[in-house]
C-alpha cells in the first residue's frame, strides 16, 4: 500500500505543534517527554537491576535533561549506541534572583538575557511567565501565566516613533540596553499617605504584587531567591501562509529536532541490533555548561549505568570503548536561506525550505573554529541509510565565511571519539521570539532519525 506522505506530514505537524505549545521551557519539555516515554512503556533506569534486548528505559536529571534508550540485541560494551541528541532550552529572558522593583509608577520584573537574541525583537510583544519557585522547605510552586485564553500577558514597552528620534540614531545593539529589557508586571497605584503632602506622587504598589503572589502561589518575596522563572513569547504555534505549509512558533530551535528524535525512538517497532538512544538536553544556548548541559558527565554516566546492568564486570574501560564505537546525529537546526538577506548565504550550500532536514559536515565560525567536522565515511553511511528509506534531505552549511557562524553539541560528543554529524531542520527567524519551520522538513527530520535508528 502506497504511503500518503502529505497526510503523514499534516498528522506529524499537528502532533508536533501540540508538543511545542506545551514545551515552553526546558522543564516543561522534559515533563512532556517523560510523560510520552512512560505512556509508551519506558521505565526509569534506576528501577531496572538488569537489561535485556528490547527493554525500554530512561534516565532524567534535575527535571531538565533526559536520555532514553531501546536496548539492542548487541551488548552496548561491544557495539556502542546510536544516538540522536537535541536540546530543549531556547533563547529567552530569565527573572533575576531579586526580580521585583518599582519605577515611575509601575512594578517590573528585572530580567537577564538567556542565549543569543536581538533585543529589539522582544519589545512590545505579548509575553508569558513560566517556571518553578522552590520554597525553603523544598516544596514547589509551578507558574504558567500568559497562554490560557483568560490569562493576562506581560510586555516590555518602547518609545513611540514621534519621540524616538534620538533612539533611532543608535546602533541595533545599542539603542535598547539589555538592562532595560524589564517586563511590566503590575501597574496599580498605591494611594499616597494622608500626611505625605498634596504634591506627593502615587507609587506602583509593590506590596500588593507581593501579596498577590503569596495568595496565588503561597510564596513570599524571599522565595523568589530560589526560583527559576522565564519570560517567553505568549501564544501557541500557528500555521503560516494560505497554503499552511509552515509553522510559526517559539522554541523551534531546538525542540523541533528534540521532538523528532523522541518521536522516532517511540516509533521503533522492532528490537534494534544496536542500542538506540535519544538525549534531550539543557543549556546548549549558553555553551552546554552546567550540570544539565552536554559538557557535564550526564551522558557518559548514563552510558555507564546502562553497561553496568548488562555486564558482570562493568569496568570503566568498557564505557570508554562503547563511547568510541558509538555514533550520533547532532540534532540541531540550521538557517534556511532568506531571499531578503542573500549576502549571508553560501552560494549553492544554503538550506532551503521543503527539501528536508539539513546535514552539516561542520559548523563553527571562520576557519571551522569550534567545529567537530564529521568524517566522510560516516556521511556516506548516513547517505545510504537515507537513500534506502527514500528520505528527502539536503546538505548545507550555516552561511558564508566571515559572516558569523554557530555551534551545536556535536563537538561536546565528538570528544568521546564517536562519529558525529550535525543533522537538523532548517529555520527562518532563528533565535527570534517566533521562528518558522516547514511542516515537510519537520516530518522528514523525524523520518531521517527513525531510518538511522532502524538501519541494520
DRENDO-147946 format. One record per residue (C-alpha): residue number from 1; residue in three letters; x, y, z. Coordinates in nm, 4 decimals. Layout:
<pts>
  pos  code      east     north        up
  NUM   ALA         X         Y         Z
...
</pts>
This chain:
<pts>
  pos  code      east     north        up
    1   UNK    0.0000    0.0000    0.0000
    2   UNK    0.1446    0.3339   -0.1085
    3   UNK    0.2124    0.5833    0.1693
    4   UNK    0.0150    0.9077    0.1758
    5   UNK    0.3103    1.1351    0.2567
    6   UNK    0.1017    1.4543    0.2502
    7   UNK   -0.1346    1.3111    0.5104
    8   UNK    0.1562    1.1888    0.7240
    9   UNK    0.3144    1.5345    0.7109
   10   UNK   -0.0037    1.7022    0.8366
   11   UNK   -0.0530    1.4481    1.1147
   12   UNK    0.3059    1.4793    1.2287
   13   UNK    0.2840    1.8610    1.2192
   14   UNK   -0.0309    1.8549    1.4335
   15   UNK    0.1372    1.6305    1.6925
   16   UNK    0.4497    1.8446    1.6938
   17   UNK    0.2539    2.1688    1.7380
   18   UNK    0.0791    2.0226    2.0424
   19   UNK    0.4165    1.9352    2.1943
   20   UNK    0.5664    2.2748    2.1133
   21   UNK    0.2697    2.4555    2.2687
   22   UNK    0.3229    2.2658    2.5940
   23   UNK    0.7045    2.2704    2.5976
   24   UNK    0.7507    2.6435    2.6522
   25   UNK    1.0537    2.5803    2.8776
   26   UNK    1.3111    2.3042    2.9122
   27   UNK    1.1395    2.1804    3.2300
   28   UNK    0.8063    2.1528    3.0516
   29   UNK    0.9733    1.9808    2.7548
   30   UNK    1.1282    1.7348    2.9996
   31   UNK    0.7978    1.6669    3.1747
   32   UNK    0.6135    1.6121    2.8471
   33   UNK    0.8878    1.3834    2.7148
   34   UNK    0.8800    1.1708    3.0315
   35   UNK    0.5013    1.1519    3.0080
   36   UNK    0.5252    1.0272    2.6494
   37   UNK    0.8017    0.7793    2.7362
   38   UNK    0.6151    0.6293    3.0290
   39   UNK    0.2955    0.6017    2.8244
   40   UNK    0.4985    0.4033    2.5693
   41   UNK    0.6229    0.1622    2.8365
   42   UNK    0.9642    0.3119    2.9190
   43   UNK    1.0829    0.2614    3.2772
   44   UNK    1.3193    0.4623    3.4907
   45   UNK    1.6657    0.3152    3.4637
   46   UNK    1.7112    0.3235    3.8411
   47   UNK    1.4255    0.0730    3.8751
   48   UNK    1.5977   -0.1822    3.6495
   49   UNK    1.8520   -0.4235    3.8001
   50   UNK    1.9431   -0.5732    3.4630
   51   UNK    1.8732   -0.5079    3.0964
   52   UNK    1.7932   -0.7385    2.8070
   53   UNK    1.7339   -0.6698    2.4356
   54   UNK    1.4117   -0.4814    2.3762
   55   UNK    1.3995   -0.3154    2.7188
   56   UNK    1.2950    0.0492    2.7129
   57   UNK    1.4426    0.2782    2.9760
   58   UNK    1.5072    0.6441    3.0513
   59   UNK    1.7152    0.8455    3.2947
   60   UNK    1.6413    1.2055    3.3838
   61   UNK    1.8418    1.4699    3.5638
   62   UNK    1.7233    1.7800    3.7500
   63   UNK    1.3939    1.7801    3.5565
   64   UNK    1.5680    1.9354    3.2559
   65   UNK    1.7770    1.6728    3.0767
   66   UNK    1.6684    1.3216    2.9831
   67   UNK    1.8174    1.0255    2.7984
   68   UNK    1.6032    0.7356    2.6767
   69   UNK    1.7069    0.4118    2.5090
   70   UNK    1.5802    0.0931    2.3483
   71   UNK    1.8288   -0.1783    2.4359
   72   UNK    1.9661   -0.3518    2.1266
   73   UNK    2.0491   -0.7142    2.0550
   74   UNK    2.4241   -0.6496    2.0772
   75   UNK    2.5745   -0.5549    2.4156
   76   UNK    2.6462   -0.1839    2.4478
   77   UNK    3.0034   -0.2536    2.5547
   78   UNK    3.0541   -0.4414    2.2281
   79   UNK    2.8628   -0.2291    1.9759
   80   UNK    2.8158    0.1128    2.1347
   81   UNK    2.4994    0.3159    2.0757
   82   UNK    2.3199    0.5074    1.8028
   83   UNK    2.2315    0.8458    1.9489
   84   UNK    2.0144    1.1372    1.8385
   85   UNK    2.0786    1.4370    2.0623
   86   UNK    1.8959    1.7706    2.0663
   87   UNK    1.8427    2.0479    2.3190
   88   UNK    1.5211    2.1864    2.4647
   89   UNK    1.6358    2.5204    2.6051
   90   UNK    1.5721    2.8285    2.3901
   91   UNK    1.6650    3.1991    2.3961
   92   UNK    1.4531    3.3890    2.6466
   93   UNK    1.4570    3.6314    2.9396
   94   UNK    1.5172    3.4958    3.2896
   95   UNK    1.3967    3.6740    3.6008
   96   UNK    1.6853    3.7814    3.8222
   97   UNK    1.7092    3.6425    4.1793
   98   UNK    1.5571    3.9649    4.3135
   99   UNK    1.3164    4.0329    4.0275
  100   UNK    1.0645    4.2858    4.1599
  101   UNK    1.1296    4.6601    4.1552
  102   UNK    0.9103    4.9719    4.1338
  103   UNK    0.9895    5.2506    3.8891
  104   UNK    0.7936    5.5548    3.7824
  105   UNK    0.4575    5.4216    3.8908
  106   UNK    0.4987    5.0616    3.7750
  107   UNK    0.6404    4.7368    3.9128
  108   UNK    0.8746    4.5493    3.6801
  109   UNK    1.0324    4.2073    3.6534
  110   UNK    1.4079    4.2660    3.6424
  111   UNK    1.5352    4.0319    3.3704
  112   UNK    1.8569    3.8736    3.2450
  113   UNK    1.9095    3.7670    2.8829
  114   UNK    1.9485    3.3912    2.8241
  115   UNK    2.1050    3.2910    2.4924
  116   UNK    2.1625    3.4904    2.1761
  117   UNK    1.8798    3.7315    2.0977
  118   UNK    1.8170    4.0503    1.9037
  119   UNK    1.6916    4.2684    2.1877
  120   UNK    1.4531    4.4782    1.9790
  121   UNK    1.2545    4.1694    1.8799
  122   UNK    1.1319    4.1329    2.2382
  123   UNK    0.9814    4.4805    2.2643
  124   UNK    0.6015    4.5396    2.2621
  125   UNK    0.5385    4.1655    2.2342
  126   UNK    0.2841    3.9708    2.4445
  127   UNK    0.4890    3.7624    2.6856
  128   UNK    0.4198    3.4712    2.9188
  129   UNK    0.5745    3.3736    3.2512
  130   UNK    0.6688    3.0120    3.3230
  131   UNK    0.8777    2.8463    3.5878
  132   UNK    0.9252    2.6891    3.9267
  133   UNK    0.9506    2.8530    4.2687
  134   UNK    1.1114    2.6375    4.5382
  135   UNK    1.0236    2.7228    4.8981
  136   UNK    1.2702    2.6775    5.1833
  137   UNK    1.1038    2.3507    5.2821
  138   UNK    1.1659    2.2101    4.9316
  139   UNK    0.8057    2.2248    4.8136
  140   UNK    0.7472    2.3800    4.4740
  141   UNK    0.5033    2.6205    4.3136
  142   UNK    0.4584    2.5916    3.9368
  143   UNK    0.3934    2.9131    3.7444
  144   UNK    0.2349    2.9262    3.3986
  145   UNK    0.0723    3.2566    3.3036
  146   UNK    0.0066    3.4058    2.9621
  147   UNK   -0.1105    3.1280    2.7319
  148   UNK   -0.4602    3.0445    2.8575
  149   UNK   -0.7449    3.2472    2.6996
  150   UNK   -0.8264    3.4314    3.0240
  151   UNK   -0.4645    3.4833    3.1333
  152   UNK   -0.3001    3.8241    3.1461
  153   UNK    0.0147    3.8703    2.9415
  154   UNK    0.3282    4.0718    3.0157
  155   UNK    0.5119    4.3230    2.7998
  156   UNK    0.8230    4.5354    2.7523
  157   UNK    0.7291    4.8875    2.6479
  158   UNK    0.9053    5.1009    2.3864
  159   UNK    0.9024    5.4690    2.2980
  160   UNK    0.6664    5.5966    2.0293
  161   UNK    0.8253    5.6935    1.6943
  162   UNK    0.7189    6.0586    1.7405
  163   UNK    0.9592    6.0867    2.0348
  164   UNK    1.2133    5.8262    1.9317
  165   UNK    1.4433    6.0265    1.7037
  166   UNK    1.7413    6.0039    1.9377
  167   UNK    1.6799    5.6323    1.9884
  168   UNK    1.6706    5.5773    1.6110
  169   UNK    2.0247    5.7142    1.5796
  170   UNK    2.1698    5.4307    1.7872
  171   UNK    2.3068    5.1050    1.6503
  172   UNK    2.0891    4.7954    1.6704
  173   UNK    2.2640    4.6550    1.9782
  174   UNK    2.2916    4.9919    2.1492
  175   UNK    1.9584    5.1707    2.1225
  176   UNK    1.7914    4.9465    2.3831
  177   UNK    2.0240    4.8318    2.6671
  178   UNK    1.9861    4.4777    2.7929
  179   UNK    1.9329    4.6103    3.1453
  180   UNK    1.6159    4.7816    3.0182
  181   UNK    1.4603    4.4563    2.8971
  182   UNK    1.2401    4.4579    3.2031
  183   UNK    0.8853    4.3338    3.1923
  184   UNK    0.5799    4.5235    3.3120
  185   UNK    0.4277    4.3144    3.5924
  186   UNK    0.1975    4.5481    3.7897
  187   UNK    0.0598    4.8982    3.7445
  188   UNK   -0.1980    4.9569    4.0187
  189   UNK   -0.1164    5.2705    4.2121
  190   UNK   -0.0967    5.2869    4.5873
  191   UNK   -0.2663    5.5908    4.7350
  192   UNK   -0.0307    5.8438    4.8993
  193   UNK   -0.0482    5.8568    5.2764
  194   UNK   -0.2601    6.1366    5.4198
  195   UNK    0.0406    6.3124    5.5694
  196   UNK    0.2521    6.2876    5.2533
  197   UNK    0.1576    6.6351    5.1292
  198   UNK   -0.0504    6.7486    4.8356
  199   UNK    0.2375    6.7145    4.5846
  200   UNK    0.3147    6.3504    4.6726
  201   UNK    0.3146    6.1142    4.3717
  202   UNK    0.1369    5.7823    4.3899
  203   UNK    0.3705    5.4863    4.3503
  204   UNK    0.3152    5.1460    4.1996
  205   UNK    0.2058    4.9086    4.4731
  206   UNK    0.4863    4.6527    4.5026
  207   UNK    0.3491    4.5198    4.8328
  208   UNK    0.0207    4.4492    4.6552
  209   UNK    0.2023    4.2397    4.3917
  210   UNK    0.3888    4.0518    4.6650
  211   UNK    0.0581    3.9870    4.8399
  212   UNK   -0.0912    3.8626    4.5126
  213   UNK    0.1944    3.6133    4.4682
  214   UNK    0.1507    3.4979    4.8272
  215   UNK   -0.2193    3.4395    4.7769
  216   UNK   -0.1889    3.2841    4.4299
  217   UNK    0.1205    3.0649    4.4756
  218   UNK    0.1695    3.0547    4.8546
  219   UNK    0.5161    3.2082    4.8257
  220   UNK    0.6689    3.5234    4.9662
  221   UNK    0.9203    3.7589    4.8064
  222   UNK    1.2137    3.5784    4.9650
  223   UNK    1.1087    3.2545    4.7920
  224   UNK    1.1909    3.4185    4.4603
  225   UNK    1.5587    3.3824    4.5552
  226   UNK    1.5214    3.0093    4.4828
  227   UNK    1.3106    3.0328    4.1679
  228   UNK    1.3620    2.9548    3.8024
  229   UNK    1.1229    3.1886    3.6227
  230   UNK    1.1365    3.2505    3.2487
  231   UNK    0.9788    3.5085    3.0207
  232   UNK    0.8826    3.3585    2.6839
  233   UNK    0.6572    3.4715    2.3980
  234   UNK    0.2864    3.4223    2.4659
  235   UNK    0.0815    3.2282    2.2135
  236   UNK    0.0522    2.8847    2.0589
  237   UNK    0.2164    2.7624    1.7349
  238   UNK    0.0295    2.8690    1.4214
  239   UNK    0.0281    2.7758    1.0539
  240   UNK    0.1806    3.0328    0.8185
  241   UNK    0.0555    3.1256    0.4695
  242   UNK   -0.2597    3.0390    0.2777
  243   UNK   -0.1041    2.7028    0.1903
  244   UNK   -0.0455    2.6333    0.5631
  245   UNK    0.2886    2.4747    0.4741
  246   UNK    0.4879    2.6479    0.7509
  247   UNK    0.4694    2.6615    1.1307
  248   UNK    0.5406    2.9722    1.3382
  249   UNK    0.6295    2.9003    1.6983
  250   UNK    0.8579    2.9782    1.9896
  251   UNK    1.1446    2.7378    2.0505
  252   UNK    1.1703    2.5511    1.7198
  253   UNK    1.5423    2.5827    1.7991
  254   UNK    1.5808    2.3151    1.9085
  255   UNK    1.2591    2.1479    2.0195
  256   UNK    1.1786    2.0670    1.6580
  257   UNK    1.4756    1.8267    1.6457
  258   UNK    1.4486    1.7046    2.0044
  259   UNK    1.0845    1.6108    1.9462
  260   UNK    1.1697    1.4438    1.6151
  261   UNK    1.4270    1.2262    1.7921
  262   UNK    1.1786    1.1364    2.0658
  263   UNK    0.9058    1.0570    1.8127
  264   UNK    1.1466    0.8461    1.6067
  265   UNK    1.2544    0.6431    1.9096
  266   UNK    0.8945    0.5859    2.0187
  267   UNK    0.8015    0.4668    1.6693
  268   UNK    1.0555    0.1814    1.6611
  269   UNK    0.8565   -0.1405    1.6284
  270   UNK    1.1426   -0.3910    1.6348
  271   UNK    1.4313   -0.4502    1.8708
  272   UNK    1.7310   -0.2837    1.7039
  273   UNK    2.0640   -0.4556    1.6572
  274   UNK    2.2449   -0.1673    1.8287
  275   UNK    2.1026    0.0180    2.1288
  276   UNK    1.9247    0.3333    2.0118
  277   UNK    1.9064    0.6397    2.2357
  278   UNK    1.7911    0.9991    2.2397
  279   UNK    1.9160    1.2846    2.4546
  280   UNK    1.7034    1.5942    2.5200
  281   UNK    1.9477    1.8250    2.6960
  282   UNK    1.9634    2.1700    2.8520
  283   UNK    2.1959    2.4720    2.8370
  284   UNK    2.3049    2.4479    2.4706
  285   UNK    2.2171    2.8130    2.4125
  286   UNK    2.4698    2.9228    2.6765
  287   UNK    2.7537    2.6879    2.5856
  288   UNK    2.6266    2.3494    2.7132
  289   UNK    2.7812    2.4177    3.0533
  290   UNK    2.6322    2.3353    3.3927
  291   UNK    2.5150    2.0049    3.5370
  292   UNK    2.2397    1.9614    3.2753
  293   UNK    2.4443    2.0605    2.9693
  294   UNK    2.6317    1.8241    2.7408
  295   UNK    2.9667    1.9368    2.8804
  296   UNK    2.8650    1.7657    3.2051
  297   UNK    2.9175    1.3955    3.2694
  298   UNK    2.5448    1.3116    3.2486
  299   UNK    2.5701    1.1330    2.9156
  300   UNK    2.8719    0.9167    2.9957
  301   UNK    2.7335    0.8453    3.3434
  302   UNK    2.4106    0.7218    3.1853
  303   UNK    2.6024    0.5005    2.9406
  304   UNK    2.7943    0.3624    3.2382
  305   UNK    2.4659    0.2866    3.4162
  306   UNK    2.3379    0.1034    3.1080
  307   UNK    2.6536   -0.1059    3.0769
  308   UNK    2.6507   -0.1810    3.4500
  309   UNK    2.3140   -0.3517    3.4016
  310   UNK    2.4445   -0.5635    3.1134
  311   UNK    2.7917   -0.6669    3.2281
  312   UNK    2.9005   -0.8651    3.5332
  313   UNK    3.2318   -0.6797    3.5364
  314   UNK    3.1429   -0.3278    3.4225
  315   UNK    3.4861   -0.1679    3.4201
  316   UNK    3.5418    0.1932    3.3182
  317   UNK    3.7302    0.0812    3.0078
  318   UNK    3.4096   -0.0779    2.8758
  319   UNK    3.2371    0.2594    2.8919
  320   UNK    3.5225    0.4271    2.7068
  321   UNK    3.5246    0.1581    2.4382
  322   UNK    3.1469    0.1775    2.3985
  323   UNK    3.1587    0.5539    2.3521
  324   UNK    3.4259    0.5240    2.0835
  325   UNK    3.2150    0.2694    1.8983
  326   UNK    2.9044    0.4896    1.9140
  327   UNK    2.7685    0.7275    1.6539
  328   UNK    2.5436    1.0290    1.6804
  329   UNK    2.3269    1.2636    1.4810
  330   UNK    2.3629    1.6000    1.6498
  331   UNK    2.0017    1.7059    1.6164
  332   UNK    2.0109    2.0821    1.5874
  333   UNK    1.8590    2.3317    1.3483
  334   UNK    2.0284    2.5323    1.0784
  335   UNK    1.9416    2.8512    0.8911
  336   UNK    1.7175    2.8366    0.5862
  337   UNK    1.8104    3.0750    0.3050
  338   UNK    1.6154    3.4017    0.3312
  339   UNK    1.5783    3.5842   -0.0039
  340   UNK    1.5756    3.9169    0.1817
  341   UNK    1.9330    3.8546    0.3002
  342   UNK    2.1213    3.6910    0.0112
  343   UNK    2.4564    3.8405    0.1164
  344   UNK    2.4964    3.5901    0.4014
  345   UNK    2.4073    3.2759    0.2034
  346   UNK    2.6823    3.0376    0.0961
  347   UNK    2.6145    3.0032   -0.2764
  348   UNK    2.4973    2.6516   -0.3553
  349   UNK    2.5442    2.5445    0.0063
  350   UNK    2.2458    2.7036    0.1793
  351   UNK    1.9470    2.5123    0.3179
  352   UNK    1.6060    2.5605    0.1539
  353   UNK    1.2553    2.5029    0.2869
  354   UNK    1.0631    2.1876    0.1875
  355   UNK    1.3794    1.9989    0.0870
  356   UNK    1.4098    1.8059    0.4115
  357   UNK    1.6476    1.8219    0.7069
  358   UNK    1.9985    1.9505    0.6552
  359   UNK    2.3230    1.7638    0.7124
  360   UNK    2.6127    1.9935    0.8019
  361   UNK    2.9592    1.8424    0.7835
  362   UNK    3.0867    2.1183    1.0119
  363   UNK    2.9596    2.4233    1.1986
  364   UNK    3.1710    2.6761    1.3868
  365   UNK    3.2988    3.0107    1.2711
  366   UNK    3.5674    3.1286    1.0307
  367   UNK    3.8236    2.8563    0.9544
  368   UNK    3.5839    2.6000    1.1081
  369   UNK    3.6595    2.7288    1.4568
  370   UNK    3.4768    2.5184    1.7158
  371   UNK    3.3640    2.2515    1.4671
  372   UNK    3.3847    1.8753    1.5066
  373   UNK    3.3964    1.8333    1.1238
  374   UNK    3.2418    1.4948    1.0509
  375   UNK    3.4455    1.2415    0.8542
  376   UNK    3.3277    1.1486    0.5025
  377   UNK    3.2920    0.7790    0.5927
  378   UNK    3.0095    0.8468    0.8395
  379   UNK    2.8442    1.0897    0.5979
  380   UNK    2.8463    0.8189    0.3307
  381   UNK    2.6958    0.5744    0.5802
  382   UNK    2.4135    0.8181    0.6587
  383   UNK    2.3599    0.8899    0.2888
  384   UNK    2.2999    0.5219    0.2209
  385   UNK    2.0607    0.4865    0.5148
  386   UNK    1.8548    0.7838    0.3937
  387   UNK    1.8547    0.6645    0.0335
  388   UNK    1.7401    0.3163    0.1334
  389   UNK    1.4450    0.4644    0.3235
  390   UNK    1.3724    0.7225    0.0494
  391   UNK    1.4151    1.0139    0.2916
  392   UNK    1.4201    1.3661    0.1493
  393   UNK    1.7196    1.5590    0.2839
  394   UNK    1.9809    1.8173    0.1857
  395   UNK    2.3405    1.9157    0.2575
  396   UNK    2.4290    2.2725    0.3551
  397   UNK    2.6343    2.4938    0.5820
  398   UNK    2.5497    2.7892    0.8052
  399   UNK    2.6085    3.0865    0.5771
  400   UNK    2.9157    3.2468    0.4270
  401   UNK    3.2539    3.2533    0.5939
  402   UNK    3.3299    3.5790    0.7790
  403   UNK    2.9556    3.6479    0.8159
  404   UNK    2.9226    3.4748    1.1522
  405   UNK    2.8783    3.1133    1.2485
  406   UNK    2.7348    2.8913    1.5166
  407   UNK    2.7805    2.5692    1.7059
  408   UNK    2.5915    2.2693    1.8416
  409   UNK    2.6579    1.9901    2.0885
  410   UNK    2.8461    1.7968    1.8170
  411   UNK    3.1927    1.8858    1.9440
  412   UNK    3.0907    1.8023    2.3024
  413   UNK    3.0010    1.4490    2.1921
  414   UNK    3.2836    1.4030    1.9419
  415   UNK    3.5299    1.4337    2.2313
  416   UNK    3.4418    1.0726    2.3193
  417   UNK    3.5742    0.9622    1.9817
  418   UNK    3.2299    0.8809    1.8443
  419   UNK    3.1243    0.9633    1.4896
  420   UNK    2.9042    1.2736    1.4926
  421   UNK    2.7161    1.4528    1.2148
  422   UNK    2.5087    1.7694    1.2568
  423   UNK    2.1683    1.6936    1.1110
  424   UNK    1.8582    1.9052    1.1707
  425   UNK    1.5678    2.1142    1.0480
  426   UNK    1.6213    2.4457    0.8636
  427   UNK    1.4514    2.7559    1.0069
  428   UNK    1.3717    3.1151    0.9222
  429   UNK    1.3896    3.3722    1.2055
  430   UNK    1.6250    3.1548    1.4101
  431   UNK    1.6594    3.2828    1.7701
  432   UNK    1.3674    3.5227    1.7229
  433   UNK    1.0677    3.5035    1.9577
  434   UNK    0.8740    3.3457    1.6683
  435   UNK    1.0659    3.1123    1.4401
  436   UNK    0.9379    2.9487    1.1203
  437   UNK    0.9755    2.5862    1.0125
  438   UNK    0.8458    2.3862    0.7172
  439   UNK    0.5976    2.1103    0.8020
  440   UNK    0.7578    1.8872    0.5403
  441   UNK    1.1054    1.9453    0.6829
  442   UNK    0.9807    1.8636    1.0347
  443   UNK    0.8341    1.5357    0.9106
  444   UNK    1.1395    1.4341    0.7083
  445   UNK    1.3642    1.5129    1.0058
  446   UNK    1.1778    1.2550    1.2107
  447   UNK    1.1833    1.0070    0.9211
  448   UNK    1.5598    1.0512    0.8901
  449   UNK    1.6196    0.9859    1.2613
  450   UNK    1.3997    0.6775    1.2517
  451   UNK    1.5810    0.5439    0.9456
  452   UNK    1.9122    0.5911    1.1286
  453   UNK    1.7800    0.4009    1.4313
  454   UNK    1.6268    0.1203    1.2256
  455   UNK    1.9178    0.0604    0.9875
  456   UNK    2.0686   -0.2877    1.0249
</pts>
